[in-house]
Amino acid sequence: MEQKWPQQLWLVRHGQSAGNVARDAAEASQQMIIDIADRDVDVPLSDLGRQQAGALGDWFHALPAAAQPSVVLFSPYVRARATAQAVLDRLDREQLLSVITDERLREKEFGILDRLTPFGIRDKYPELAEQRAHVGKFYFRPPGGESWCDVILRLRSVLDTITREYRSERVLIIAHQVIVNCFRYLLERMDEDAILSIDRAGDVPNCGITEYRFDPTVGKNGKLVLVQANFVAPLEQRGTPVTHQKDQPAAPKS
């Protein structure tokens, strides 16, 4: 039977963004609002984020040409596009079959909670903070925003595209923290408890690599099997600091 899956799949979170830095500063000083003027889609990489993206590009460049990504898919958000470009600049272009910006890989949408810190959420929308604590982050959908389930629904469509168009290819996806975790939920056939346990264990590192490879011996017709999660050696080898900042509002503490 023809192979359904790519031969290899890498999931990568973008480099540290100016929004990550602004969020940390706002929470440290217990501010209500994250002080950044850009739309979330327009938030750029920080200086460190550009270094991280460069280290990521160097790591992929060091792979043999035949082992480099043949397909690169990335979120349209500026920080993800810039990270992808840093990698593309270092790849053997003759190995590339497809380079696509895909809006389905965009950041989880926060709706009316956008730019609010946990302090701001509790102050401005206490009833939503209470609802989120009751429902849990997997199912909670802020007004105008998305739940994790909403993100998973659009990523199911991405997987349909990948299995239809990129069988046996080497696919690199560069996106966001929730996107990486929701892909893991789908690819590793997790449930709510399993993926939230991974989420609680720690944030996805900026430019961390989660890698899957096709194993024909697993299941009836083979499937993608996790090789490593949140691999940060490409940064450590370059002496580039590793960061693990959140992308979204944390759960307000009661």
Buried (B, 14 or more C-beta within 10 A) or exposed (E): EEEBBBBBBBBBBBBBBBBBBBBBEBBEEEBBBBEBEEEBBEBBBBEBBBBBBBBBBBBBBEBEEEEBBBBBBBBBBBBBBBBBBBBBEBBBEEBBEEBEBBEBBBBBBBEBBBBBBBBBBBEBBEEBBEEBBEEEBBEBBBEEBBBBBBBBEBBEEBBEEBBEBBBEBBBBBBBBBBBBBBBBBBBBEBEBEEBBEBBEEEBBBBBBBBBBBBEEEEEEEBBBBEBEBBBBEBBEEBEBEBBBBBBBBEBBEE
